[in-house]
Amino acid sequence: MRLTEIPGPIGRLEALLDEPAAVRGMNREGLIETARSDGIRAAVVFAHPHPQYGGTMHTKVVYHSAKALSRVGCAVLRFNFRGAGSSAGEFSDGPGEKDDFVAALDFMQRRYPTARLWAAGMSFGAWIGLTVGAEDPRVSTLVGVATPLPRYDFDLVGRSTKPKFFVHGERDEICPLRSMREFYARAADPKELVVIDAADHLFDGKVGEVADAMEDLLGDWSG
């Protein structure tokens, strides 16, 4: 009985949940029934790249990042923004997608009421997730992959004193590494940046290295 959708602000959002095996409760028939907050490192919402350019919760980096975080003990929710896949609604270029992300955080808080909440995303999803996460007092940690700094306003994220983790491609064509380094230098602490050698914006041929970076960055993190 795998989770396939969550309630959204304007209808159902298609979703998938990766849980560490240790937190899965089983009923007498052996079906997953409940989840325990104790024993998981964090409850993570991971947002996907721009849906009008092919981004979905199945994007390779999102998929492998979720699996990596699950391996280090996190419960990770991926979901399709409104209008993507079978999610209800239409793309709104930001405001509606932020509402969708808040709904995903609400779901994870209900499911894991005592767990820490982390906000994560890739590309457009990094803008949505990190911006929402910087403002939401429930969120303790921000994780951005291929953060598209030239295209969106990340000032709120940069000023946030919440721990921030970034994974970026050396040859990112959307956000040149120089732009990331400049943003990172002025961003409030605590923070950490991993650069994947020779990787483009989508980390073509380097997806496994992104997953490894996730495990290295967050495997022992408890914030």
Accessible surface in RSA format (square Angstrom, percent):
REM  Atomic radii and reference values for relative SASA: ProtOr
REM  Chains: A
REM  Algorithm: Lee & Richards
REM  Probe-radius: 1.40
REM  Slices: 20
REM RES _ NUM      All-atoms   Total-Side   Main-Chain    Non-polar    All polar
REM                ABS   REL    ABS   REL    ABS   REL    ABS   REL    ABS   REL
RES MET A   1   163.14  84.5 105.85  70.1  57.29 136.4 108.53  92.3  54.61  72.4
RES ARG A   2   133.55  56.1 109.70  55.9  23.84  56.8  60.06  82.1  73.49  44.5
RES LEU A   3    42.58  23.7  29.69  21.2  12.89  32.4  37.32  26.2   5.26  14.2
RES THR A   4    84.62  60.2  78.92  80.0   5.70  13.6  54.10  72.7  30.52  46.1
RES GLU A   5    75.58  43.4  71.03  53.7   4.55  10.8  14.90  28.8  60.68  49.5
RES ILE A   6     0.21   0.1   0.00   0.0   0.21   0.5   0.21   0.2   0.00   0.0
RES PRO A   7    60.16  43.8  55.74  50.8   4.41  16.0  56.92  47.0   3.24  20.1
RES GLY A   8    17.69  21.8   0.00   N/A  17.69  21.8   0.56   1.5  17.14  38.4
RES PRO A   9    67.11  48.9  25.61  23.3  41.50 150.8  37.84  31.2  29.27 181.9
RES ILE A  10    93.85  53.4  62.26  46.4  31.59  76.1  72.54  52.2  21.31  57.8
RES GLY A  11    29.22  36.0   0.00   N/A  29.22  36.0  25.32  69.5   3.90   8.7
RES ARG A  12   113.54  47.7 111.66  56.9   1.88   4.5  59.51  81.3  54.03  32.7
RES LEU A  13     1.12   0.6   1.12   0.8   0.00   0.0   1.12   0.8   0.00   0.0
RES GLU A  14    43.34  24.9  39.92  30.2   3.42   8.2   8.55  16.5  34.79  28.4
RES ALA A  15     0.14   0.1   0.00   0.0   0.14   0.3   0.00   0.0   0.14   0.4
RES LEU A  16    25.24  14.1  25.24  18.1   0.00   0.0  25.24  17.7   0.00   0.0
RES LEU A  17    14.33   8.0   3.94   2.8  10.38  26.1   3.94   2.8  10.38  27.9
RES ASP A  18     8.30   5.8   6.82   6.8   1.48   3.5   2.99   7.0   5.32   5.3
RES GLU A  19     9.01   5.2   7.10   5.4   1.92   4.6   1.31   2.5   7.71   6.3
RES PRO A  20    18.39  13.4  13.04  11.9   5.35  19.4  18.39  15.2   0.00   0.0
RES ALA A  21    79.18  72.8  60.05  92.7  19.13  43.5  60.17  84.7  19.01  50.3
RES ALA A  22    73.83  67.9  52.65  81.2  21.19  48.2  65.56  92.3   8.27  21.9
RES VAL A  23     0.54   0.4   0.54   0.5   0.00   0.0   0.54   0.5   0.00   0.0
RES ARG A  24    89.92  37.8  73.30  37.4  16.62  39.6   3.12   4.3  86.80  52.6
RES GLY A  25    17.04  21.0   0.00   N/A  17.04  21.0  17.04  46.8   0.00   0.0
RES MET A  26   116.55  60.4  82.74  54.8  33.81  80.5  82.10  69.8  34.45  45.6
RES ASN A  27    39.79  27.4  25.98  25.1  13.81  33.3  16.16  38.9  23.63  22.8
RES ARG A  28   240.30 100.9 199.02 101.5  41.28  98.3  78.30 107.0 162.01  98.2
RES GLU A  29   132.84  76.3 100.41  76.0  32.43  77.2  57.84 111.9  75.00  61.2
RES GLY A  30    46.98  57.9   0.00   N/A  46.98  57.9  27.15  74.5  19.83  44.4
RES LEU A  31    75.68  42.1  74.46  53.3   1.22   3.1  75.68  53.2   0.00   0.0
RES ILE A  32    54.70  31.1  44.30  33.0  10.40  25.1  44.30  31.9  10.40  28.2
RES GLU A  33   111.35  63.9  81.01  61.3  30.34  72.2  29.55  57.2  81.79  66.8
RES THR A  34    75.95  54.0  71.07  72.0   4.88  11.6  60.35  81.1  15.59  23.6
RES ALA A  35    21.47  19.7   0.09   0.1  21.38  48.6   0.09   0.1  21.38  56.6
RES ARG A  36   110.07  46.2 105.88  54.0   4.18  10.0  59.45  81.2  50.62  30.7
RES SER A  37    15.00  12.7   5.44   7.3   9.55  22.0   4.62   9.8  10.38  14.5
RES ASP A  38    89.40  62.6  79.44  79.1   9.96  23.6  49.32 116.1  40.08  40.0
RES GLY A  39    75.79  93.5   0.00   N/A  75.79  93.5  39.77 109.1  36.02  80.7
RES ILE A  40    17.24   9.8   0.00   0.0  17.24  41.6   0.90   0.6  16.34  44.4
RES ARG A  41    68.91  28.9  55.68  28.4  13.23  31.5  14.49  19.8  54.42  33.0
RES ALA A  42     0.00   0.0   0.00   0.0   0.00   0.0   0.00   0.0   0.00   0.0
RES ALA A  43     0.00   0.0   0.00   0.0   0.00   0.0   0.00   0.0   0.00   0.0
RES VAL A  44     0.02   0.0   0.02   0.0   0.00   0.0   0.02   0.0   0.00   0.0
RES VAL A  45     0.00   0.0   0.00   0.0   0.00   0.0   0.00   0.0   0.00   0.0
RES PHE A  46     0.50   0.3   0.00   0.0   0.50   1.3   0.00   0.0   0.50   1.4
RES ALA A  47     0.09   0.1   0.00   0.0   0.09   0.2   0.09   0.1   0.00   0.0
RES HIS A  48     0.55   0.3   0.50   0.3   0.05   0.1   0.50   0.5   0.05   0.1
RES PRO A  49    10.41   7.6  10.41   9.5   0.00   0.0  10.41   8.6   0.00   0.0
RES HIS A  50    26.22  14.3  25.37  17.6   0.85   2.2  16.43  16.9   9.79  11.4
RES PRO A  51    27.21  19.8   7.69   7.0  19.52  70.9   7.96   6.6  19.25 119.6
RES GLN A  52   123.38  69.0  89.16  65.2  34.21  81.5  29.01  61.8  94.37  71.6
RES TYR A  53   175.84  82.1 139.04  79.1  36.80  95.8 100.55  75.6  75.29  92.8
RES GLY A  54    60.51  74.6   0.00   N/A  60.51  74.6  37.13 101.9  23.39  52.4
RES GLY A  55     5.01   6.2   0.00   N/A   5.01   6.2   3.48   9.5   1.53   3.4
RES THR A  56    39.33  28.0  39.33  39.9   0.00   0.0  33.08  44.4   6.25   9.4
RES MET A  57     3.01   1.6   2.89   1.9   0.11   0.3   3.01   2.6   0.00   0.0
RES HIS A  58   101.75  55.6  86.68  60.2  15.07  38.6  63.22  65.2  38.54  44.8
RES THR A  59    30.75  21.9  19.23  19.5  11.51  27.4  26.59  35.7   4.16   6.3
RES LYS A  60   148.30  72.3 144.43  88.6   3.87   9.2  88.15  79.3  60.15  64.1
RES VAL A  61     1.34   0.9   0.98   0.9   0.37   0.9   1.18   1.0   0.16   0.4
RES VAL A  62     0.07   0.0   0.07   0.1   0.00   0.0   0.07   0.1   0.00   0.0
RES TYR A  63    85.95  40.1  85.95  48.9   0.00   0.0  48.18  36.2  37.77  46.6
RES HIS A  64    72.00  39.4  71.76  49.9   0.24   0.6  36.13  37.2  35.88  41.7
RES SER A  65     0.23   0.2   0.12   0.2   0.11   0.3   0.00   0.0   0.23   0.3
RES ALA A  66     0.00   0.0   0.00   0.0   0.00   0.0   0.00   0.0   0.00   0.0
RES LYS A  67    54.25  26.5  53.37  32.7   0.88   2.1  28.59  25.7  25.66  27.3
RES ALA A  68     0.00   0.0   0.00   0.0   0.00   0.0   0.00   0.0   0.00   0.0
RES LEU A  69     0.16   0.1   0.16   0.1   0.00   0.0   0.16   0.1   0.00   0.0
RES SER A  70    18.98  16.0  15.10  20.2   3.88   8.9   3.03   6.5  15.95  22.3
RES ARG A  71   146.14  61.4 107.95  55.0  38.19  90.9  71.68  98.0  74.46  45.1
RES VAL A  72    25.49  16.8  14.96  13.5  10.54  25.4  23.44  20.4   2.06   5.6
RES GLY A  73    18.10  22.3   0.00   N/A  18.10  22.3  17.65  48.4   0.45   1.0
RES CYS A  74     0.00   0.0   0.00   0.0   0.00   0.0   0.00   0.0   0.00   0.0
RES ALA A  75     0.00   0.0   0.00   0.0   0.00   0.0   0.00   0.0   0.00   0.0
RES VAL A  76     0.00   0.0   0.00   0.0   0.00   0.0   0.00   0.0   0.00   0.0
RES LEU A  77     0.00   0.0   0.00   0.0   0.00   0.0   0.00   0.0   0.00   0.0
RES ARG A  78     2.06   0.9   2.06   1.1   0.00   0.0   0.00   0.0   2.06   1.2
RES PHE A  79     0.44   0.2   0.12   0.1   0.32   0.8   0.12   0.1   0.32   0.9
RES ASN A  80     1.98   1.4   1.98   1.9   0.00   0.0   0.00   0.0   1.98   1.9
RES PHE A  81     0.15   0.1   0.15   0.1   0.00   0.0   0.15   0.1   0.00   0.0
RES ARG A  82    21.44   9.0  21.18  10.8   0.27   0.6   0.00   0.0  21.44  13.0
RES GLY A  83    43.62  53.8   0.00   N/A  43.62  53.8  12.09  33.2  31.53  70.6
RES ALA A  84     8.73   8.0   2.83   4.4   5.90  13.4   8.70  12.3   0.03   0.1
RES GLY A  85    63.26  78.0   0.00   N/A  63.26  78.0  28.79  79.0  34.46  77.2
RES SER A  86    90.15  76.2  56.91  75.9  33.24  76.6  53.63 114.2  36.52  51.2
RES SER A  87     8.80   7.4   0.00   0.0   8.80  20.3   0.00   0.0   8.80  12.3
RES ALA A  88    36.75  33.8  25.77  39.8  10.99  25.0  36.39  51.2   0.37   1.0
RES GLY A  89    37.35  46.1   0.00   N/A  37.35  46.1  15.28  41.9  22.07  49.4
RES GLU A  90   145.23  83.4 135.89 102.8   9.33  22.2  51.82 100.2  93.40  76.3
RES PHE A  91    46.47  23.2  21.87  13.5  24.60  64.0  21.87  13.3  24.60  70.4
RES SER A  92    45.92  38.8  25.06  33.4  20.86  48.1  34.13  72.7  11.79  16.5
RES ASP A  93    85.11  59.6  74.98  74.6  10.13  23.9  21.58  50.8  63.52  63.4
RES GLY A  94     0.17   0.2   0.00   N/A   0.17   0.2   0.17   0.5   0.00   0.0
RES PRO A  95    95.06  69.3  87.32  79.6   7.74  28.1  92.80  76.6   2.26  14.0
RES GLY A  96     5.12   6.3   0.00   N/A   5.12   6.3   4.24  11.6   0.88   2.0
RES GLU A  97     0.00   0.0   0.00   0.0   0.00   0.0   0.00   0.0   0.00   0.0
RES LYS A  98    58.38  28.5  58.38  35.8   0.00   0.0  26.48  23.8  31.90  34.0
RES ASP A  99    76.15  53.3  72.53  72.2   3.62   8.6   8.24  19.4  67.91  67.7
RES ASP A 100     0.00   0.0   0.00   0.0   0.00   0.0   0.00   0.0   0.00   0.0
RES PHE A 101     0.00   0.0   0.00   0.0   0.00   0.0   0.00   0.0   0.00   0.0
RES VAL A 102    55.58  36.6  55.58  50.3   0.00   0.0  55.58  48.3   0.00   0.0
RES ALA A 103    15.36  14.1  11.71  18.1   3.64   8.3  13.86  19.5   1.50   4.0
RES ALA A 104     0.00   0.0   0.00   0.0   0.00   0.0   0.00   0.0   0.00   0.0
RES LEU A 105     0.00   0.0   0.00   0.0   0.00   0.0   0.00   0.0   0.00   0.0
RES ASP A 106    47.08  33.0  45.75  45.5   1.34   3.2  11.29  26.6  35.79  35.7
RES PHE A 107    26.16  13.1  25.97  16.1   0.19   0.5  25.97  15.7   0.19   0.5
RES MET A 108     0.00   0.0   0.00   0.0   0.00   0.0   0.00   0.0   0.00   0.0
RES GLN A 109    69.61  38.9  68.58  50.1   1.03   2.4  15.30  32.6  54.31  41.2
RES ARG A 110   147.45  61.9 121.16  61.8  26.29  62.6  79.99 109.3  67.45  40.9
RES ARG A 111    65.57  27.5  50.65  25.8  14.92  35.5  17.86  24.4  47.71  28.9
RES TYR A 112     1.23   0.6   0.00   0.0   1.23   3.2   0.00   0.0   1.23   1.5
RES PRO A 113    94.69  69.0  68.32  62.3  26.36  95.8  68.57  56.6  26.12 162.3
RES THR A 114   114.95  81.8  78.86  80.0  36.09  86.0  77.02 103.5  37.93  57.3
RES ALA A 115    20.73  19.1   0.08   0.1  20.65  47.0   6.34   8.9  14.38  38.1
RES ARG A 116   118.19  49.6 108.88  55.5   9.31  22.2  27.61  37.7  90.58  54.9
RES LEU A 117     4.62   2.6   3.99   2.9   0.63   1.6   3.99   2.8   0.63   1.7
RES TRP A 118     0.00   0.0   0.00   0.0   0.00   0.0   0.00   0.0   0.00   0.0
RES ALA A 119     0.00   0.0   0.00   0.0   0.00   0.0   0.00   0.0   0.00   0.0
RES ALA A 120     0.00   0.0   0.00   0.0   0.00   0.0   0.00   0.0   0.00   0.0
RES GLY A 121     0.00   0.0   0.00   N/A   0.00   0.0   0.00   0.0   0.00   0.0
RES MET A 122     0.23   0.1   0.23   0.2   0.00   0.0   0.23   0.2   0.00   0.0
RES SER A 123    13.03  11.0  13.03  17.4   0.00   0.0   0.52   1.1  12.51  17.5
RES PHE A 124     2.27   1.1   1.87   1.2   0.40   1.0   1.89   1.1   0.38   1.1
RES GLY A 125     0.00   0.0   0.00   N/A   0.00   0.0   0.00   0.0   0.00   0.0
RES ALA A 126     0.00   0.0   0.00   0.0   0.00   0.0   0.00   0.0   0.00   0.0
RES TRP A 127    31.03  12.5  31.03  15.0   0.00   0.0  29.06  15.5   1.97   3.2
RES ILE A 128     0.00   0.0   0.00   0.0   0.00   0.0   0.00   0.0   0.00   0.0
RES GLY A 129     0.00   0.0   0.00   N/A   0.00   0.0   0.00   0.0   0.00   0.0
RES LEU A 130     0.34   0.2   0.34   0.2   0.00   0.0   0.34   0.2   0.00   0.0
RES THR A 131    11.99   8.5  11.99  12.2   0.00   0.0  11.64  15.6   0.35   0.5
RES VAL A 132    10.37   6.8   8.59   7.8   1.78   4.3   9.94   8.6   0.42   1.2
RES GLY A 133     0.00   0.0   0.00   N/A   0.00   0.0   0.00   0.0   0.00   0.0
RES ALA A 134    15.83  14.6   0.21   0.3  15.62  35.5   0.21   0.3  15.62  41.4
RES GLU A 135   119.58  68.7  92.04  69.6  27.54  65.6  28.75  55.6  90.83  74.2
RES ASP A 136    17.89  12.5  13.29  13.2   4.61  10.9   9.43  22.2   8.46   8.4
RES PRO A 137   126.98  92.5  94.28  85.9  32.71 118.9 101.56  83.8  25.43 158.0
RES ARG A 138    70.81  29.7  49.59  25.3  21.21  50.5  42.07  57.5  28.74  17.4
RES VAL A 139     2.10   1.4   0.00   0.0   2.10   5.1   0.00   0.0   2.10   5.7
RES SER A 140    37.17  31.4  28.15  37.6   9.02  20.8  34.16  72.7   3.01   4.2
RES THR A 141     0.00   0.0   0.00   0.0   0.00   0.0   0.00   0.0   0.00   0.0
RES LEU A 142     0.20   0.1   0.00   0.0   0.20   0.5   0.00   0.0   0.20   0.5
RES VAL A 143     0.07   0.0   0.07   0.1   0.00   0.0   0.07   0.1   0.00   0.0
RES GLY A 144     0.00   0.0   0.00   N/A   0.00   0.0   0.00   0.0   0.00   0.0
RES VAL A 145     0.00   0.0   0.00   0.0   0.00   0.0   0.00   0.0   0.00   0.0
RES ALA A 146     0.00   0.0   0.00   0.0   0.00   0.0   0.00   0.0   0.00   0.0
RES THR A 147     0.12   0.1   0.12   0.1   0.00   0.0   0.00   0.0   0.12   0.2
RES PRO A 148     1.89   1.4   1.89   1.7   0.00   0.0   1.89   1.6   0.00   0.0
RES LEU A 149    23.61  13.2  11.51   8.2  12.11  30.4  11.72   8.2  11.90  32.0
RES PRO A 150    80.17  58.4  35.94  32.8  44.24 160.8  48.45  40.0  31.72 197.1
RES ARG A 151   145.92  61.3 115.04  58.6  30.88  73.5  36.84  50.3 109.09  66.1
RES TYR A 152    51.86  24.2  35.10  20.0  16.75  43.6  31.75  23.9  20.11  24.8
RES ASP A 153    99.01  69.4  81.95  81.6  17.06  40.3  43.98 103.5  55.03  54.9
RES PHE A 154     7.58   3.8   3.55   2.2   4.03  10.5   3.96   2.4   3.61  10.3
RES ASP A 155    83.32  58.4  79.10  78.7   4.22  10.0  14.05  33.1  69.27  69.1
RES LEU A 156    57.97  32.3  56.01  40.1   1.96   4.9  56.01  39.3   1.96   5.3
RES VAL A 157     0.27   0.2   0.27   0.2   0.00   0.0   0.27   0.2   0.00   0.0
RES GLY A 158     9.45  11.7   0.00   N/A   9.45  11.7   8.09  22.2   1.36   3.1
RES ARG A 159   160.01  67.2 140.84  71.8  19.18  45.7  76.97 105.2  83.04  50.3
RES SER A 160    14.54  12.3   4.40   5.9  10.13  23.3  12.45  26.5   2.08   2.9
RES THR A 161   104.53  74.3  91.90  93.2  12.63  30.1  58.47  78.5  46.06  69.6
RES LYS A 162    38.96  19.0  36.43  22.4   2.53   6.0  38.62  34.8   0.34   0.4
RES PRO A 163    24.63  18.0  24.61  22.4   0.02   0.1  24.63  20.3   0.00   0.0
RES LYS A 164     0.53   0.3   0.18   0.1   0.35   0.8   0.18   0.2   0.35   0.4
RES PHE A 165    11.43   5.7  11.18   6.9   0.24   0.6  11.18   6.8   0.24   0.7
RES PHE A 166     0.30   0.1   0.30   0.2   0.00   0.0   0.30   0.2   0.00   0.0
RES VAL A 167     0.26   0.2   0.01   0.0   0.24   0.6   0.01   0.0   0.24   0.7
RES HIS A 168     0.01   0.0   0.01   0.0   0.00   0.0   0.00   0.0   0.01   0.0
RES GLY A 169     0.00   0.0   0.00   N/A   0.00   0.0   0.00   0.0   0.00   0.0
RES GLU A 170    74.42  42.7  63.33  47.9  11.10  26.4  10.55  20.4  63.88  52.2
RES ARG A 171   163.40  68.6 147.05  75.0  16.35  38.9  52.75  72.1 110.64  67.1
RES ASP A 172     5.47   3.8   0.00   0.0   5.47  12.9   0.00   0.0   5.47   5.5
RES GLU A 173   112.45  64.6  79.83  60.4  32.62  77.7  61.30 118.6  51.15  41.8
RES ILE A 174    41.69  23.7  32.29  24.1   9.40  22.7  33.82  24.4   7.87  21.4
RES CYS A 175     0.00   0.0   0.00   0.0   0.00   0.0   0.00   0.0   0.00   0.0
RES PRO A 176    65.06  47.4  63.14  57.6   1.92   7.0  65.06  53.7   0.00   0.0
RES LEU A 177    30.33  16.9  27.03  19.3   3.30   8.3  27.03  19.0   3.30   8.9
RES ARG A 178   184.62  77.5 176.43  89.9   8.19  19.5  66.36  90.7 118.27  71.7
RES SER A 179    35.07  29.6  31.31  41.8   3.76   8.7   8.93  19.0  26.14  36.6
RES MET A 180     0.09   0.0   0.09   0.1   0.00   0.0   0.09   0.1   0.00   0.0
RES ARG A 181   125.02  52.5 120.13  61.2   4.89  11.6  48.27  66.0  76.75  46.5
RES GLU A 182    86.61  49.7  78.53  59.4   8.08  19.2  36.71  71.0  49.90  40.7
RES PHE A 183     8.34   4.2   8.34   5.2   0.00   0.0   8.34   5.1   0.00   0.0
RES TYR A 184    49.33  23.0  49.33  28.1   0.00   0.0  34.71  26.1  14.62  18.0
RES ALA A 185    79.18  72.8  48.91  75.5  30.26  68.8  56.03  78.9  23.15  61.3
RES ARG A 186   169.72  71.3 135.27  69.0  34.46  82.0  74.03 101.2  95.70  58.0
RES ALA A 187     5.80   5.3   0.00   0.0   5.80  13.2   0.66   0.9   5.15  13.6
RES ALA A 188    29.51  27.1  18.31  28.3  11.20  25.5  28.87  40.7   0.63   1.7
RES ASP A 189    98.20  68.8  85.40  85.0  12.80  30.3  29.66  69.8  68.54  68.4
RES PRO A 190    64.83  47.2  61.57  56.1   3.26  11.8  64.83  53.5   0.00   0.0
RES LYS A 191    51.41  25.1  25.37  15.6  26.05  62.0  17.93  16.1  33.49  35.7
RES GLU A 192    82.83  47.6  82.76  62.6   0.07   0.2  18.79  36.4  64.04  52.3
RES LEU A 193    31.43  17.5   7.18   5.1  24.25  61.0   7.18   5.0  24.25  65.3
RES VAL A 194    41.64  27.4  38.59  34.9   3.04   7.3  41.64  36.2   0.00   0.0
RES VAL A 195    38.88  25.6  17.67  16.0  21.21  51.1  17.67  15.4  21.21  57.5
RES ILE A 196     9.25   5.3   7.96   5.9   1.30   3.1   9.25   6.7   0.00   0.0
RES ASP A 197    98.38  68.9  96.30  95.8   2.09   4.9  26.50  62.4  71.89  71.7
RES ALA A 198    39.57  36.4  24.90  38.4  14.67  33.4  24.90  35.1  14.67  38.9
RES ALA A 199     0.36   0.3   0.00   0.0   0.36   0.8   0.36   0.5   0.00   0.0
RES ASP A 200    48.00  33.6  46.47  46.3   1.53   3.6  17.94  42.2  30.06  30.0
RES HIS A 201    12.37   6.8  12.37   8.6   0.00   0.0  10.76  11.1   1.61   1.9
RES LEU A 202   102.75  57.2  97.07  69.4   5.68  14.3  97.07  68.2   5.68  15.3
RES PHE A 203     0.00   0.0   0.00   0.0   0.00   0.0   0.00   0.0   0.00   0.0
RES ASP A 204   115.14  80.7  94.94  94.5  20.20  47.8  18.54  43.6  96.60  96.3
RES GLY A 205    76.07  93.8   0.00   N/A  76.07  93.8  42.95 117.9  33.12  74.2
RES LYS A 206    51.63  25.2  50.16  30.8   1.47   3.5  19.78  17.8  31.85  33.9
RES VAL A 207    20.26  13.3  18.48  16.7   1.77   4.3  18.48  16.1   1.77   4.8
RES GLY A 208    45.82  56.5   0.00   N/A  45.82  56.5  37.39 102.6   8.43  18.9
RES GLU A 209    73.27  42.1  69.99  52.9   3.29   7.8  33.00  63.8  40.27  32.9
RES VAL A 210     0.75   0.5   0.75   0.7   0.00   0.0   0.75   0.7   0.00   0.0
RES ALA A 211     6.42   5.9   6.27   9.7   0.15   0.3   6.27   8.8   0.15   0.4
RES ASP A 212    83.43  58.4  81.78  81.4   1.65   3.9  22.36  52.6  61.07  60.9
RES ALA A 213     6.40   5.9   2.13   3.3   4.27   9.7   6.12   8.6   0.28   0.8
RES MET A 214     0.00   0.0   0.00   0.0   0.00   0.0   0.00   0.0   0.00   0.0
RES GLU A 215    51.76  29.7  45.85  34.7   5.91  14.1  10.03  19.4  41.73  34.1
RES ASP A 216   122.71  86.0  90.44  90.0  32.27  76.3  31.58  74.3  91.13  90.9
RES LEU A 217    18.06  10.1   2.90   2.1  15.16  38.1   6.26   4.4  11.81  31.8
RES LEU A 218     0.00   0.0   0.00   0.0   0.00   0.0   0.00   0.0   0.00   0.0
RES GLY A 219    13.78  17.0   0.00   N/A  13.78  17.0   8.97  24.6   4.82  10.8
RES ASP A 220   139.97  98.0 114.31 113.8  25.66  60.7  38.20  89.9 101.77 101.5
RES TRP A 221    73.40  29.5  69.77  33.8   3.63   8.5  72.47  38.6   0.93   1.5
RES SER A 222    68.35  57.8  64.23  85.7   4.12   9.5  28.02  59.7  40.32  56.5
RES GLY A 223    26.14  32.2   0.00   N/A  26.14  32.2  25.44  69.8   0.70   1.6
END  Absolute sums over single chains surface
CHAIN  1 A     9738.5       7471.5       2267.0       5019.7       4718.8
END  Absolute sums over all chains
TOTAL          9738.5       7471.5       2267.0       5019.7       4718.8
